[in-house]
Amino acid sequence: TFRIVVAMPDGTTSLWILQRINTAVFQDVAALMNNISSVTAFMQKKIAARGGDPLRETLTLLPSTDGHIFITDECGDSWRVYRFIENATSFQSADSNIFYESARAFGNFLQLLSDYPAQTLTEIIPHFHDTPARFRQLMDAVREDKAGRLKNVAAELEFAKARETDCGLLMNLLEEGKLPLKVTHNDTKMSNVLIDNATGDAVCVIDLDTVMPGLAAFDFGDSIRAGASTGAEDETDLTKVHFSVPLFKAYTEGFLGEAGKALTETEIRTLPDGAKLMTFEVGIRFLADYLNGDVYFKTKYPQHNLDRARNQFHLVAEMEAKRDETQAVVDTYL
């Protein structure tokens, strides 16, 4: 990703973001960019209709000179350009106020796209938040034991297997027609929200590569997993890692304050399930990668993925213990 200062024909300068697309992860670049182009154009119309600033409140793609939304160079690399959004900052970690603002941003994102036909978007990464499929991948990793590490994970496997039946909760409700398919972001960490430098308010949701059909609980749950923990996801001292109900409450207030009217009663009731399942899903992905020899997540030492899995499972256990408290929080919005 590059920030470019462009000299315009009228003597002014313009700031752009130039990005090379990761084609190892996103192999169908045309589908990826069609998703982003369609969704941002839809949001810009909604934002303009309510009197907002469509050039600041969502990303704006700039076409190439021949009108394409991305180009492929002579090396086979694909590139795109966005307008740069000035006077705003992305935070890797933040206080409760910025966490609350990120909740407002993702809730607003969901609300703006609540009537977009989700089924018309391409599923860029198939089964990305399909927890049963992720569990099957863990069992494959157990059978194959490629790195010879199975002997190190008896307690973690016991924890995971005890929750196998939980994996299908949200996907089953989707298949039964009790949860609606929505346009979701699918990577709702705080760093994917720009915060206005002057006001401290959320400005814009960025990094739209994983925008595709999904469930509202996926976006809510992934934010809670990352932001409502008192420790980093690779903290090894689990006495420092706790699931914070006050942070859960703050995020819920911001998220449902923006998206609440666009959600059904069942969607709201199952938000705590989303928090638990997204945390469990990431935990089993870390565990599977550890067994496979650390081929997906970047690691700093041999046991890094195992430490991450233990961390996430610890959070899952605390979420289960505090379920009555979190359910009471979301039920106030029904």
N, C-alpha and C positions, 0 to 999 in steps of 0.2 A: 504494500500500500504506500502510495506517494501523495504528498500534498504538492500541488503545482501552482505556481504563480504565473498566470497567462497574460501576456500583453495583448490587449484587445485593439481592433482597428481604430477606435475612437480615442486612443491614448490612455484609457483607463486600464486597470488590471482586474483580473477575475481569479478567484481561488477555486481550484478543482481538486477532486480526489481521483487519482488513477489507480486502478487495482488490477493485478493479474489474478485471474480466477483459478482456484485450486482444482485442476481437472483430475487429480488423483482421487479426490473425494466426490466432486461433482462432474461426472463424466458426460452428462447430457447438458451441455452449456446452453443450447438453444432453449430447452425446456426450463432450465433454471432462470434464464434471463426473461423469458416470457412470463413466468410467475411473478418476478419482481416488477417488471414493467406494468403488468395488468393490475397488480395490487396497489402500487404507488399511484397510478393514474386514477384508480377508483377512490383512494383516500384523498387525493388532492381535490377532487370535485366535492367530496363531503366537507373537507376543511374549509374550502372557499365558500360553500353554501352557508356555513355557520359563522362566517366572518373572520375566520382565522387566516394564517399566513401559510399557504400550501408549499411555499419554497423553503420554509423553515421547520414546519411541523411534520414533514415526512421527507424521505429522500427523493431527489430529482435526478433521473438519468439524463445524461446529455448524449445525443446521437452522434454518430460519426458523420463525416462530410457526405457520405452516400446514404445517410438515413438509417443505419443499422444501430442496434442498441448494444452491440459488442463487436469487436473485430478480432480476427485471428491472424497473427503475424507469420513471417516466413519460417519461424522456428516451431510453429504449431501452438504457441501460447495464446490464450484468449484474454482480452482486456476490456475493461469498461471504465466509464467516467461518470462520477456524480458531481453535483454542485457541492462545494464545501460549506458546511454550516458553521458560521463564525460565532465567536463569543459564547462558546459552549464547551463543556468538558465531560469526558467519560471517566468514571471512577472504577478502579479495580476492586476497591473495598471502600466502605463508607459508613457514616453514622446512620442512626435510625431515621433521620429526616430524609436523607437521600434514598434510603431503602423504601420509605413511604412514597417518595416521588417516583421511583421506578415502578412501584405498584400502580400508581395513577397512570403512568405512561403505557404499561402493558394492558391495563384495563381499558384505557381509551383506544388502544390499537384493536383490541377485540371488539369493542363497541362499534368502531368505524367500519369494521369488516363483517359485522354480524349478519348483514343481508347480502354479502357477496356469495355467489354460488361456489361453495368450497370444492364440490366434486369436479369442477372444471380445471382446477389446478393439478399440476403433475406432482405425484409423490416422489420428490427428488431423492430421498433416501428411504426406500421401501422398508416398512416395519421398524421405523426409527424409534418410536415409543410403544412398540408392541411387547409388553412385558412378558407374556407367555413365550414369545419367540426368543427373547433374551434369556429366559430361563433354560430353554432347550439348548441354546448356544453354550450355556454354562455346563449342562450335562454332557454335551459333546466334548467340551474341554476336559471334563473329568475322565471320560472314557479314553481319550487319546493321551492325556498326561504328557504332552509333547516335551515339556521342560523338566519332567521328573520331579515335580514339586507337590504332587498330590498328598504326600505324607505330611506336609506342613499345614494342611488346611482342614483338618477334621472338624474342629469346632465351627469354623465358618460355613462348611458344607452342611453341617447339622442345622445351623441357623437358617440357611437358605432353603433347605428341603422342607423345613417345618412351615414355610410360608408359600409353598408352591401353589396351593389352592387360591391364595390371595391374588396371584398374578393376573388372573383373567377378569377381575371384578369390573373394571371400567370397559374393557373390550367387549365383555358379555353384554353389558348395558347398551353399548353402541349397536351390537348386532341385533338386540331385541327391540331397537328403536326407542329406547328410553333415554338415551343421550344423543343429542344432535351433533353431526359433523360440523365443525367450524373451521374458518381460516385461522391457523395458529402460527406463532412465531417459532416455537420449539427450541429456542436457545435464550431463555429469559433471565440471563444473569445481569447484574446491575451495570456492568461495563457496556452493555448494549443499549443504554439510554443516555442521551446527551442532556446535561443539566445546564441551564442558563447561568452564565458567570455572574450576572448582576442580581437576578431575583432568587436563584436557587431552585427555580421551578423546573420540572421536566419539560423538555422541548420536543424531543424526537426519538423514536425507536430506530435503531440502526442494525446493520448486519442481518439482512433479510434473506440470506442464502437458504435457510431452512424453512422459510414460509411455505406451508403446504397444508393439506387437510389434516385435522387433528381434533383433539378434545380440549375444552377450556381448562379442565383439570390438569392437563399436561403442562400448560404454560404456568398456571398458578403453582403447581407442585414443584416444578423445577426451580422457580424463584425461591420458594420456601426452603427447599433443600440447600440451596447455596447461601441464602441470606439470613435465615433464622437459626443458624448454628452459631454457637459462641466460639468455635474454633475453625481453623482452616481444614479443608477436606483431607489433608495428609498429616494432621496433628496426631502424633503417636501417644501423647499423654491424654488418655480419654477422660481423665478427671477435669480437663479443661474444655471438653466438648459436650455441650448440652443443647437440647432443642428449646429455644426460647419462645414461650407462649406470648409474652408481650410483643416480640417482634412479629410473630404470626398474626397477632391482633392488628398491629399497625399496618402490615401489608394487606390484610383482608379489608381493612377500612379503605385504603387507597384503591385497591383493585376493584372491589364491589361498588365503591362510590362512583366509579366511572363505567364499569361494565355490568353492574347489577341488573339493570332493566333489560339487557340483552340476553340474560341467562334464564334458563328454566329453573324451577324449584329443585329438580333432581340434580342439575348441574351445580347449584349452590350447595346442596346437601353433601355432595360427593367431593367437594374441594379438599377436605382433610384426607380422603382416600388418595387423591392426586399427590398430595405432599408425601405420604408414606410410600406410595408405589414408585414415584420418581426417584426417591432416595434409595429404595430397595433395588430398583432397576440399575442405577449407577453403581451400587455396591456389587451386584452380581456381574456387571460388566468389568469392573476392576478385578474381581476374583477370577473371572474367565481369562482375562488378559494375563494375569499372573501365571495361571496354569499353562497358557499357550506360549509363555516366554517373552511377555512384554512386547507384543508386535503392533499394538494399536496406540496406547497411551504413552506419551513420553515419560520416562522415568529417570530418576537421579541416582538410584541405588537398587540393588537386586530385589529388596523386599518392599519397594515403594508402592506397587499396586496392591499388595496384601495389606499394607498399613492403611491405604485408602479404603479398601473394602471393610476392614474392621471399623474404621471411623464411621462409614456410612451405615453399617449394621447397628452400631451403637446409637446413632440418631434414630433409626427405625424403631429400636426398642423403646426409646424415650417417647417417640411419637405415639406408640401404642399405649404406653402408660398414661399419657396425657390426652388421650382421645376425647374423653368427656369434656375437657376444657376447650379443645379446639372445635368440637362439634357445637358447643354452646356459643362460641364466637360467631360461626357462620349462620347458625339458626336465627340469630337476631336480625338477619337481613331477609328472612323469608316473609 
